[in-house]
Structures are given as C-alpha cells and as structure tokens.
Amino acid sequence: MTCYFDAEDRGFFIVSEVWEQYIAAVEAKDAKPLAEAWYQAMGLKESLPPEAIAAVKDLIELCQYAGQTGNPVVHIWAA
C-alpha cells in the first residue's frame, strides 16, 4: 500500500497491485469464510454481522474489477 496522506481523521492510499491480485483470486462465494478468518485474526468476539460478509464480498469484486480494467484499488477514509 502506498500512503499519499495519513492523518488522525482521514487518509488516502493506493493498494498494492500484488495484494489486489491476491484478493481478486478469491471467489466471491468464499467471502464468509474470509470474513470469519479476518474477525478471528482481529480478536473480535462478537458474532459476524452480515454487513461484514457483504463488505468482504464487495472488496473481492472490486479487486476483480480493478484487475480487469487496469485501475488501481484506492482506499480513502475520513472520520
């Protein structure tokens, strides 16, 4: 990931193409087990909400789209 701006309340990053390809290789149907593994790795104890599964599925599809179109995956956040 290349950081272009990172502050306490916002940030702008371009995701590594290698990471994008890694996620793009995952099938969307595998979003739930991937989300479960992520929750476990983060040490989260609450049950996995459907929104987390949907977010992982969206990320997989975004990375697949980026690979097909040659566009980068951009991560922008703001508080």
N, C-alpha and C positions, 0 to 999 in steps of 0.2 A: 504494500500500500504506500502510495506517495502522498505525503501530507503537504497541502498547499496553505492551510490555515487551521490552527487548532487553538481555541480559546476555551475558557471556562464554560461559556454559554453557547458556543457554536463551533462548527468545523467543516472543512472541505477536503476530501480525499479522493484520489483515483485508486481503485482497487487493482492489485497486481493481475496481469493477464494470466499468469500461471494459476493463481487462486481462482480466477474466473473460470478457466478451463476445467479445473478440478471440480468445481460445483456444477458446471454445465454438464459434466459426465454423469451426474446423478439423475435418475429418473424421478419425475415429479411424484410418482406413486410412493416413493421412498421418503417423502417429506416427514411423515410422522416418526419413523424410527430415528431420522436425523435430528429432528426437534427434541425427541426424548433424550438422545445422547448429549445434545447441547445443554439441556436442562440439568442433566446429571453432572456434566463437566463443570457447570457453573455452581453446583452445590445447591440448587433450588429445590426446596422440599414440597412446595405446593404442587397441586396437580397441573398437568399440562393443559392450558386452555386451547380451545380450537383456533383462536387467533394466532397462537404461536406456530401451529402447524400450517396455517394459511400463509403466514409470513415466510416460512421456510420454503414452501411451495412457490410462492411469488419470487423469492430470491433465486431458486433453481431456474425458473422460467426466464427471469431477467438475464441471468448469466448465459443461458442458451441463446436468447435473442441477441445479446451483445456479440457472442461468438459468430452468429450467422450474419450479422450486419457489419461487423468490424468496429463497432462502437465500444468505448470503454464503459465499465461499471463505475459510477460515481457515487460516493457516499457523502451526503450533506446532512448536517443535523443542526438544530437550534433548540434552545430551551424555551 
